[in-house]
Amino acid sequence: MRKQGSPRCARPISQITNSFFRTKDYHIRSSTSDSLGDTTDPSIGRRILGADNYGNSKVVLLHDLKDDSGKLNPCKGIYVRKKNTWFRRNVKSIAFMLLLMAFMLLLMVFLFLLDSLMVSLFASVSLQGSSTSRYSNGSEEDRAVYTHEERPSIHMYSRLLNLATGALAEKEFKQDGQNFWEEPYHQASKWKPCADKKYPTNPGKPAKSNGYIMVSANGGLNQQRVAICNAVAVASLLNATLVIPKFLHSNVWKDPSQFGDIYQEYYFMRILKDDIDIVKELPPHLKSLDIEAIGSIITDSDIVKEAKPDDYLSSVLPLLLEKRVVNFLGFGNRLGFDPLPPHLQRLRCKCNFHSLKFVPKIQEVGSLLVKRIKKSYAAPHRLDKQLLGDFTPRISSKQHNVARGTSRYLALHLRFEEDMVAYSLCDFGGGEDEKKELQAYREIHFPRLIERLRNTKPVSPVELRKLGRCPLTSEEAALVLAALGFKPETYIYLAGSHIYGGNSRMHPFTSLYPNLVAKETLLTPSELSPFRNFSSQLAALDFIACATSDVFAMTDSGSQLSSLVSGFRTYYGDGHAPTLRPNKKRLAAILAENRTIGWNTFEDRIRKMIEEGQRVRVRGSGRSIYRQPRCSECMCRSQ
């Protein structure tokens, strides 16, 4: 019989210990070695298998089977076994549910990556096909643009790209708190356009003109635009009549377009009629003059870069009064921004932001381009009306409610053309073949650079990158956008499209952002044909697409297109036209840690860099008024 008060025990101790440890010890060892490896976390087994602590269960069970004297207690073992009955009975069900959840998560990630890959492949085929159709009837220079497309994809930051892919996949299932689709600082909306406002202090037109100023502007669309507005200011300074500027035909741009092919001449003359006299051509008695023979041609070598008003008053005005006509040949950056009288600064702004309207042919196709990117169009902004005129898309309020939130896109100006890449002297990870190719290009197109390199010790490519002097690659641009939280389905308009290396360079970008479009993919060959071989007119379409975008991202703040577009967005954007300006020096320092930096740290540092560039600043002395129009001569600030 049992002793009084002793617990009831139905089985002999030998039967309990032998059967329990023979079975349980085997299962513990097998599950531990197969599933958990060398882990020492006592909670892992419970998290994975849904049961008690199997990793150390043998030690725990032996301890529980002992009584206070240290001897094995068979009935205590029975109590422990009863306590764990529910866990043992349901362990398979719990494990199955956890495995099913893990499988579903992996399946979702796999489907997302598969979808991105397929879209990327289709985008690549589309871009390649469009490039082929575009250049099949073009010039020799155009046909050479994508001669490097068959090369293998070039990756400089494979680890960060993999981290970005995973981070973007996660963002599909959660809302990011930070939104770079909007201007981060409310002060931006307080600045309003007012360069066309009449001021009593403006001197107006002189009663008598001192003569005629002619300008033959060089460069592309954006350099010519700056030259036009600088010429307007100089004409006012010298009390002269401005002849509608001419555009030089260069071997680089190969565009015969003139002022009237790009801008509306009479609109230009009408907007500025209260400030200066403008004529289409010289009067008959001066038209027959040989301008060169009479010594009235002024080249860029005759005037210092960023010249001051006194330079014109001392050297140009006497010649103008004597000859009655002067011709500025080239006129690139030949008027500084400071010091300059306020009325001349205001006139520059009025010229750039109010008087230069694209011709209807460009406005119409530009409007078509924007509508095809957006697919639906919200209520037009002042920026749209200024650039597109009568072709600004209009919709009813009912349509607006439907379209809201589904029509935004990001425009990217990626400065990675072959001439810029070659001139930079940087290394872009393309190996020896790429280095030889770029060196050959430099010897043909940049003989002065080659001569300079022979006489001086060049800065190493590594040091150039540290100093922020290297053009950003498409891979670097994609990593910046990913760090800012732009999702893979974002529609991105690529301005220019003449990317050195073609698809081999663009693949890292399209692997993250497959919805990449350009004017060549959005417009049909017949729609593009009127602009073929007119690079400045094609650039005007890029200007419209970039300026009217919901977000504009630049990769080189020194680019004239990027500068003018960002200035337009500041002037007409009402604080709702964000621009992303990476600091290349800071970005280079961040990317230098690409082998070790964590994604969260990378994300945080990129965001701080971009936010710093978005701060609302008043134009500083010497800064371009075309790029930074927030100043009293150009914009008005409301309280």
C-alpha positions in Angstrom: 0.0 0.0 0.0 0.9 3.6 -0.5 2.0 5.9 2.3 -0.5 8.4 3.5 -0.4 11.6 1.5 2.0 10.3 -1.2 1.0 11.1 -4.8 -0.6 8.4 -6.8 1.6 6.6 -9.3 0.2 4.2 -11.9 3.5 3.0 -13.5 6.8 1.7 -12.1 9.7 4.2 -12.3 11.7 2.0 -14.6 8.9 2.0 -17.1 8.5 5.7 -17.1 12.2 6.7 -17.3 13.1 4.0 -19.9 10.2 4.8 -22.3 10.4 8.5 -21.9 14.1 9.0 -22.4 14.4 6.4 -25.1 11.9 8.3 -27.2 12.3 11.9 -26.2 16.1 12.0 -26.2 16.1 10.8 -29.8 13.6 13.4 -30.9 15.3 16.2 -29.1 18.7 15.4 -30.6 17.4 15.1 -34.1 15.2 18.2 -34.1 18.0 20.3 -32.5 20.7 19.2 -34.9 18.5 19.4 -38.0 16.5 22.5 -37.4 18.3 24.8 -35.0 22.0 24.3 -35.7 24.3 25.7 -33.1 21.9 28.2 -31.6 22.0 28.7 -27.9 18.8 30.8 -27.7 16.4 28.8 -25.5 13.4 30.5 -27.0 14.1 29.6 -30.6 12.6 26.1 -30.5 9.4 27.5 -29.0 9.2 30.2 -31.7 9.8 27.8 -34.6 8.0 24.7 -33.4 5.4 26.1 -31.2 6.2 23.8 -28.2 8.3 24.1 -25.0 12.0 24.7 -24.9 13.2 21.7 -26.9 16.7 23.0 -27.3 17.4 22.4 -23.5 14.5 20.1 -22.8 16.6 17.1 -21.6 18.2 19.1 -18.9 15.0 20.7 -17.9 13.1 17.4 -17.8 15.8 15.7 -15.7 15.6 18.6 -13.2 11.8 18.4 -13.0 11.9 14.6 -12.4 14.1 15.1 -9.3 12.7 15.6 -5.8 14.2 17.8 -3.1 16.8 15.1 -2.2 18.1 15.0 -5.8 16.5 11.6 -6.6 14.3 10.9 -9.5 10.6 11.3 -8.7 8.4 9.2 -11.1 5.2 11.0 -10.3 6.6 14.4 -10.8 7.6 13.3 -14.2 4.0 12.3 -14.8 2.9 15.8 -13.8 5.3 17.4 -16.2 4.1 15.2 -19.0 0.5 16.1 -18.3 1.4 19.8 -18.2 2.9 19.6 -21.7 0.3 17.4 -23.2 -1.5 20.3 -25.1 1.8 21.5 -26.6 2.8 18.0 -27.8 -0.7 17.4 -29.2 -0.7 20.7 -31.2 2.9 21.1 -32.2 2.4 19.8 -35.7 -0.5 22.2 -36.4 1.4 25.2 -35.0 4.5 24.3 -37.0 2.4 23.9 -40.2 0.7 27.3 -39.8 4.1 29.0 -39.3 5.6 27.3 -42.3 2.6 28.2 -44.4 2.9 31.9 -43.4 6.6 31.8 -44.2 5.8 30.2 -47.6 3.2 32.8 -48.4 5.6 35.7 -47.6 8.3 34.1 -49.8 5.8 33.6 -52.6 4.8 37.3 -52.5 8.4 38.5 -52.6 9.1 36.0 -55.5 6.1 37.3 -57.5 7.1 40.9 -56.9 10.7 40.2 -58.2 9.4 38.2 -61.1 7.0 41.0 -62.0 9.8 43.6 -61.8 12.1 41.4 -64.0 9.4 40.9 -66.7 8.6 44.6 -66.8 12.2 45.4 -67.0 12.7 43.0 -69.9 9.8 44.5 -71.8 11.0 48.0 -71.0 14.5 47.1 -72.3 13.0 45.7 -75.5 10.8 48.8 -75.9 13.7 51.2 -75.4 15.9 49.3 -77.7 13.2 49.1 -80.3 12.4 52.8 -80.0 16.0 53.7 -80.2 16.4 51.6 -83.4 13.4 53.3 -85.0 14.5 56.7 -84.0 18.0 56.5 -85.4 17.3 54.3 -88.4 16.8 57.4 -90.6 18.9 59.9 -88.5 22.3 61.4 -88.9 25.5 59.5 -88.5 26.0 61.0 -85.0 22.5 59.9 -84.0 23.1 56.3 -85.2 26.2 56.1 -83.0 24.5 57.0 -79.8 23.8 53.4 -78.7 26.8 51.6 -80.3 27.6 50.1 -76.9 24.2 48.5 -76.1 25.4 44.9 -76.4 27.9 45.1 -73.6 27.2 43.2 -70.3 25.4 45.1 -67.6 27.8 47.2 -65.5 27.3 47.3 -61.8 29.4 49.3 -59.4 27.3 48.9 -56.3 25.8 45.3 -56.5 25.4 45.0 -52.7 23.5 48.2 -52.4 21.3 47.3 -55.4 20.4 44.1 -53.7 19.5 45.9 -50.5 17.5 48.4 -52.5 15.5 45.6 -54.1 14.6 44.2 -50.8 13.7 47.5 -49.3 11.5 48.4 -52.2 9.8 45.0 -51.9 9.0 45.7 -48.3 7.6 49.2 -49.1 5.0 47.6 -51.3 3.3 46.5 -48.1 3.6 49.6 -46.0 3.2 53.4 -46.3 6.3 55.5 -46.0 5.9 58.4 -43.7 8.2 60.7 -45.6 6.9 62.0 -49.0 9.3 63.5 -51.5 6.4 64.1 -53.9 5.8 67.4 -52.0 7.9 70.4 -51.1 9.0 69.9 -47.5 9.1 73.6 -46.6 5.9 75.6 -46.5 7.8 78.9 -47.0 8.2 78.0 -50.7 4.5 78.8 -51.3 5.0 82.4 -50.0 7.1 83.4 -53.0 5.0 84.5 -56.0 6.0 85.6 -59.6 6.2 89.3 -60.1 9.0 90.1 -62.6 6.3 91.5 -65.0 5.0 93.9 -62.5 5.4 97.6 -63.4 7.5 99.6 -61.0 7.6 103.4 -60.9 11.4 103.2 -60.5 11.9 101.4 -63.8 13.6 103.8 -66.3 11.7 102.5 -69.3 12.8 102.9 -72.9 15.0 105.8 -73.9 13.6 108.6 -76.1 16.4 107.9 -78.6 18.3 104.7 -79.3 22.1 104.7 -79.4 22.2 102.1 -82.1 21.5 98.4 -82.8 22.7 95.3 -80.9 22.9 92.0 -82.8 23.6 88.7 -81.0 24.8 85.5 -82.6 24.3 83.0 -79.8 26.2 79.7 -79.6 25.5 76.5 -77.8 22.2 74.6 -77.4 18.7 75.6 -76.5 19.5 76.5 -72.9 22.7 78.3 -73.5 20.9 80.3 -76.2 18.1 81.2 -73.8 20.5 82.7 -71.3 22.3 84.6 -74.1 18.9 86.1 -75.2 18.0 87.4 -71.8 21.5 88.7 -71.2 21.3 90.6 -74.5 18.0 92.1 -73.5 19.6 93.4 -70.3 22.7 94.8 -72.2 20.4 96.5 -74.8 18.6 98.3 -71.9 21.9 99.2 -70.3 23.3 100.8 -73.5 20.0 102.4 -74.5 20.1 100.3 -77.7 17.6 98.6 -80.0 17.9 94.8 -80.0 17.7 92.8 -83.2 16.0 89.4 -82.8 19.0 87.2 -81.9 20.5 84.7 -84.3 21.6 81.2 -83.4 24.9 79.9 -84.6 25.0 76.5 -86.4 27.8 74.5 -84.7 29.4 71.1 -85.5 28.4 70.0 -82.0 24.7 70.8 -82.1 24.1 70.5 -85.8 20.8 72.4 -85.6 19.9 75.1 -88.1 16.9 76.3 -86.0 16.6 80.0 -85.5 14.7 82.1 -83.0 11.4 81.9 -84.8 11.6 78.1 -85.0 11.6 77.8 -81.3 10.1 81.0 -79.7 7.2 83.2 -80.7 8.8 86.3 -82.0 5.9 88.8 -81.8 5.0 87.6 -78.3 8.6 88.2 -77.3 8.6 91.7 -78.7 5.2 92.6 -77.2 6.0 91.5 -73.7 9.2 93.6 -73.6 7.9 96.6 -75.6 7.8 98.9 -72.6 11.4 98.1 -71.7 13.4 98.0 -74.9 12.8 98.4 -78.7 13.1 95.1 -80.6 13.2 94.7 -84.4 13.3 91.6 -86.5 16.2 92.9 -88.7 18.4 95.9 -89.3 17.1 98.9 -91.2 18.0 99.1 -94.9 20.7 101.7 -94.4 22.6 99.4 -92.0 21.8 96.1 -93.6 24.3 96.5 -96.4 27.2 97.2 -94.0 30.0 94.7 -93.7 29.9 94.3 -89.9 33.3 92.6 -89.8 35.0 95.1 -92.1 33.9 98.1 -90.0 35.2 96.4 -86.8 31.8 96.0 -85.1 32.1 92.3 -84.2 32.7 91.6 -80.5 33.8 88.1 -79.7 33.9 86.3 -76.3 37.6 87.0 -76.2 36.9 90.7 -76.2 34.7 90.6 -73.1 35.6 88.9 -69.9 33.4 86.1 -68.6 30.7 87.4 -66.1 31.5 91.0 -67.2 30.1 93.9 -65.1 28.0 96.8 -66.4 31.1 99.1 -66.4 32.9 96.8 -68.8 30.1 97.4 -71.4 29.9 101.1 -70.7 33.6 101.6 -71.2 34.3 99.2 -74.1 31.1 98.6 -76.0 29.2 101.8 -75.7 31.8 104.0 -77.5 31.9 101.5 -80.4 28.1 101.4 -80.6 27.9 105.2 -80.7 30.5 105.3 -83.5 29.4 102.5 -85.7 25.6 102.5 -84.8 25.7 98.7 -84.7 27.6 96.0 -82.9 27.4 92.2 -83.2 28.1 90.0 -80.2 29.5 86.7 -81.6 29.0 83.8 -79.2 28.0 85.7 -76.1 28.3 82.9 -73.7 28.0 83.9 -70.0 29.3 87.4 -70.8 27.2 89.3 -68.3 27.6 88.7 -64.5 24.8 88.5 -62.0 26.2 91.0 -59.5 26.6 93.8 -59.2 23.7 94.8 -61.5 21.0 97.5 -61.1 17.7 96.1 -59.8 15.8 97.1 -63.0 18.2 95.1 -65.2 17.9 92.0 -62.9 14.1 92.4 -63.1 14.3 92.7 -66.9 16.4 89.5 -67.1 13.7 87.7 -65.1 10.9 89.1 -67.2 12.7 87.9 -70.3 13.3 84.4 -69.1 10.0 83.7 -67.3 7.5 85.7 -69.3 8.6 86.7 -72.8 10.0 83.4 -74.2 7.1 81.2 -75.2 7.6 78.1 -77.4 6.0 78.1 -80.8 2.7 76.3 -81.1 4.3 73.3 -82.9 6.4 72.6 -79.8 3.6 73.4 -77.4 1.2 71.0 -79.1 3.6 68.0 -79.1 4.8 68.9 -75.6 1.3 68.8 -74.4 0.8 65.4 -76.1 4.0 64.2 -74.4 2.9 65.1 -70.9 -0.6 63.7 -71.4 0.8 60.4 -72.4 3.1 60.2 -69.4 0.4 61.1 -66.9 -2.4 59.1 -68.6 -4.8 61.4 -66.7 -4.5 65.1 -66.0 -5.3 67.1 -62.9 -6.2 70.8 -62.9 -3.5 72.8 -64.8 -1.1 74.9 -62.8 0.3 78.3 -63.8 3.5 76.5 -64.8 1.6 74.3 -67.4 -0.1 77.4 -68.9 3.1 79.3 -69.3 4.8 76.5 -71.1 1.9 75.0 -73.1 -0.2 78.0 -73.8 -3.5 77.2 -75.6 -2.5 73.5 -75.6 -2.7 73.2 -71.8 -4.9 70.1 -71.1 -8.2 71.0 -69.5 -10.6 68.7 -67.7 -13.9 69.0 -65.9 -14.1 68.9 -62.1 -15.7 65.5 -62.3 -12.7 64.2 -64.3 -10.4 65.9 -61.8 -11.8 63.9 -58.9 -11.3 60.7 -60.9 -7.8 61.6 -62.0 -6.5 62.9 -58.6 -3.7 60.9 -57.2 -3.2 58.8 -60.3 -1.4 61.2 -62.6 2.0 62.0 -61.2 5.5 61.2 -62.6 9.1 62.0 -61.9 11.4 63.5 -64.5 15.1 62.7 -64.4 17.8 64.6 -66.2 20.7 62.1 -66.3 23.8 63.8 -67.5 25.8 60.8 -68.7 26.5 61.6 -72.4 29.7 60.4 -73.9 31.3 63.8 -74.1 30.7 64.6 -70.5 31.9 61.1 -69.4 35.1 61.4 -71.4 35.8 65.0 -70.3 35.4 64.1 -66.6 38.4 61.7 -66.5 36.6 59.5 -64.0 36.4 55.7 -63.8 32.9 54.2 -64.2 33.7 50.5 -63.7 33.7 49.6 -67.4 37.2 48.1 -67.4 40.1 48.6 -69.8 37.9 48.6 -72.9 35.9 51.6 -71.6 39.1 53.5 -70.6 40.6 53.0 -74.1 37.4 54.1 -75.8 37.0 57.2 -73.7 40.7 58.1 -74.2 40.2 57.8 -78.0 37.2 60.1 -77.7 39.2 62.7 -75.8 42.0 62.7 -78.4 39.5 63.4 -81.1 37.1 65.9 -79.4 39.2 67.5 -76.6 42.7 68.1 -78.0 43.2 71.0 -75.5 42.4 68.7 -72.6 44.9 66.2 -73.9 47.6 68.9 -74.2 46.9 70.1 -70.6 47.2 66.5 -69.3 50.6 66.1 -70.9 51.9 69.3 -69.1 50.4 68.7 -65.7 49.9 65.8 -63.3 46.3 64.7 -63.6 44.1 64.2 -60.6 43.4 60.5 -60.0 39.9 59.1 -60.8 39.5 58.2 -57.1 40.2 61.7 -56.0 38.0 63.2 -58.7 35.1 61.1 -57.3 35.8 62.2 -53.7 35.7 65.8 -54.9 32.2 65.3 -56.5 33.4 65.9 -60.0 32.2 62.7 -61.6 28.8 62.5 -63.5 26.3 60.3 -61.7 25.6 57.0 -63.3 22.1 55.6 -63.8 22.9 53.1 -61.0 23.7 55.9 -58.6 20.6 57.8 -59.5 18.4 54.7 -59.0 20.0 54.2 -55.5 19.2 57.8 -54.5 15.5 57.4 -55.7 15.2 54.1 -53.8 16.6 55.6 -50.6 14.0 58.4 -50.9 11.2 55.9 -51.0 10.1 56.1 -54.6 8.3 52.8 -55.4 9.1 50.6 -58.3 5.9 51.4 -60.2 6.8 55.1 -60.3 6.7 56.5 -63.9 10.0 58.2 -64.7 10.6 60.4 -67.7 14.2 60.3 -68.9 15.3 63.6 -70.4 17.9 63.5 -73.2 18.1 59.7 -73.6 21.7 59.8 -75.0 23.2 57.7 -72.3 26.7 56.5 -72.8 26.8 52.7 -72.8 23.1 52.3 -73.6 21.3 49.3 -72.0 24.5 48.1 -70.3 24.4 51.3 -68.2 20.7 51.6 -67.8 20.0 48.0 -66.7 20.7 48.7 -63.0 18.2 51.5 -63.2 15.5 49.6 -65.0 15.9 46.6 -62.7 14.6 48.9 -59.8 12.4 51.2 -61.9 11.1 49.5 -65.0 8.5 52.2 -65.9 11.1 54.3 -67.6 9.9 56.4 -70.6 11.3 59.0 -73.0 10.0 61.1 -75.8 11.2 58.5 -78.2 9.0 55.8 -76.6 5.9 58.1 -76.0 5.7 59.7 -79.4 5.2 57.9 -82.7 7.8 58.3 -85.5 5.4 60.6 -87.4 5.0 62.8 -84.4 8.7 63.1 -83.9 9.6 63.5 -87.6 9.1 67.4 -87.6 11.8 67.6 -84.9 14.3 65.1 -86.4 17.7 66.6 -86.8 16.7 69.7 -84.7 18.3 69.1 -81.4 17.2 72.4 -79.8 13.6 71.7 -80.7 13.9 68.2 -79.2 15.5 69.8 -76.1 12.4 72.0 -75.8 10.2 68.9 -75.5 12.5 67.7 -72.7 12.3 71.1 -71.1 8.5 71.0 -71.0 8.3 67.4 -69.7 10.8 68.2 -66.9 9.4 71.5 -65.9 5.8 70.3 -65.7 6.7 67.0 -63.9 5.4 66.4 -60.3 9.0 65.9 -59.2 12.2 66.9 -61.0 15.5 65.1 -60.2 18.8 66.4 -61.5 22.2 64.7 -61.4 24.3 67.7 -62.3 23.5 71.1 -60.8 25.9 72.7 -63.3 23.7 71.7 -66.3 22.0 74.6 -68.0 18.8 72.5 -68.6 18.7 71.5 -64.9 19.3 75.1 -63.8 16.7 76.6 -66.0 14.1 73.9 -65.3 14.6 74.2 -61.5 14.3 78.0 -61.8 11.0 77.7 -63.7 9.6 75.3 -61.1 10.6 77.7 -58.3 9.1 80.7 -60.1 5.8 79.2 -61.2 5.5 76.2 -58.9 3.6 77.9 -56.0 5.6 75.8 -53.6 4.3 72.5 -55.2 7.1 71.7 -57.6 9.8 69.8 -55.7 13.3 69.5 -57.2 15.8 66.9 -56.0 19.5 68.1 -56.1 22.0 65.5 -54.9 25.3 66.9 -53.6 27.8 64.9 -55.5 30.6 65.3 -53.0 28.4 64.1 -50.1 26.9 61.3 -52.2 30.4 60.1 -53.1 31.4 59.9 -49.4 28.2 57.8 -48.7 28.7 55.5 -51.7 32.4 55.0 -50.7 31.0 52.9 -47.8 28.9 50.7 -50.1 30.5 47.4 -48.9 29.6 47.9 -45.2 26.8 50.5 -44.9 23.4 49.3 -43.8 20.3 50.2 -45.9 18.7 52.2 -43.0 21.8 54.2 -42.5 22.2 54.8 -46.3 18.5 55.8 -46.5 18.8 58.3 -43.7 22.0 60.0 -45.0 20.6 60.3 -48.5 17.4 61.8 -47.3 19.2 64.4 -45.2 21.3 65.3 -48.2 18.3 65.9 -50.4 16.4 67.8 -47.7 19.4 70.1 -47.3 19.2 70.9 -51.0 15.4 71.7 -50.8 15.7 74.4 -48.2 14.1 77.7 -49.2 16.9 80.2 -49.8 17.0 83.7 -51.1 19.4 84.1 -54.1 22.9 84.7 -52.9 25.3 87.3 -54.4 26.7 86.1 -57.8 24.2 83.3 -58.1 22.2 82.7 -61.3 18.9 84.5 -61.2 17.6 82.0 -63.8 18.2 79.2 -61.4 17.4 80.9 -58.1 14.8 83.6 -58.8 13.8 84.0 -55.1 14.9 87.6 -54.7 13.2 91.0 -54.6 14.0 91.7 -58.3 12.2 88.6 -59.5 9.6 87.4 -57.0 7.5 88.9 -54.3 7.1 87.3 -50.9 3.8 87.3 -49.1 3.6 87.5 -45.3 
